[in-house]
């Protein structure tokens, strides 16, 4: 298990030159240059809130790594996920 690193450490190591601020996971995600080109995976629904864009690359490319992140986001945004 010594080879297992936190998400913050993994991103820092893999993308050192692309990150402006690497102090916290939030600052890394906010200032990672590659993420600036990726559109948000949520679609506004009227004035009621958001739904997931199921055509977003996260569902097709990053699902193995981001599924728990998506679930956590949905819970915080009070998005109903009937399949979970």
N, C-alpha and C positions, 0 to 999 in steps of 0.2 A: 504494500500500500504506500510505500514511500515515494513511488513514482506518480501518485495521484496528487494533483495540484488543484487549488481553488480556481474557479472560473476567472477571477481577477488575474491570478498569476498566469494562467494559460493565455489569456488575451494579451497581457503585457509582453510575454515572451514571444508570441507569434507575430505581433503587430507593433513592435516598439516604435518604428519610424512613423507610423500612421496615427499615433495617439498624441494629442496635445497635452492633456492632463491625465496622469495615471495614478492619482492619489487614492481614489475610491472606485468601486465598480461603476457607480453612477457617473462619475466624471469621465471614466474611460468610455462608457457607452455614449455619452453625450458628445465627446470630442474625437471619437474614432472617425477618421476621414472617410473610410469605406462605407460607413453606415449612413453618411449624408446623402448618398445616391440611392438608398433603398427607400422606397415609399412606405408609408405607414400601413400596417396590415389591418387597420380598422376602417370601416366605412361608416360615415355618419348616417343615421336613420332619423329623418325629420328633426325634431327637437327632442326626441326621446332618448337618444344615446347612440350607441355604436353596435355594429355587428362585425364579425371577422370576415375579411375578404378571402374566401376560400381559393381564389385564383392566385393569391400572393405567393411569392417564392418560398416563404417560410414553410408553407404546407407541402411544398414539393421538393425542396432542397434541404431544409434545416429541421424537419420534423423530428428526427431522432435526437437532436440536441436541444430543441426549443419547446418541446411539448409541455414540459412542466412550467416553463416561463409563460406560455400561452394560457394555461389553466390558471395560474396565479393572476395574470392580467385580467382575465375574464371575471374572476371572483372579485377583484378590486373594483372593476367597472360595473359589477352587478349584471353581467351578461349571462343569460341562461344557457347552460350547456347540457342539454337533456341527454346526451350520449355519454356523459361521464358519471 
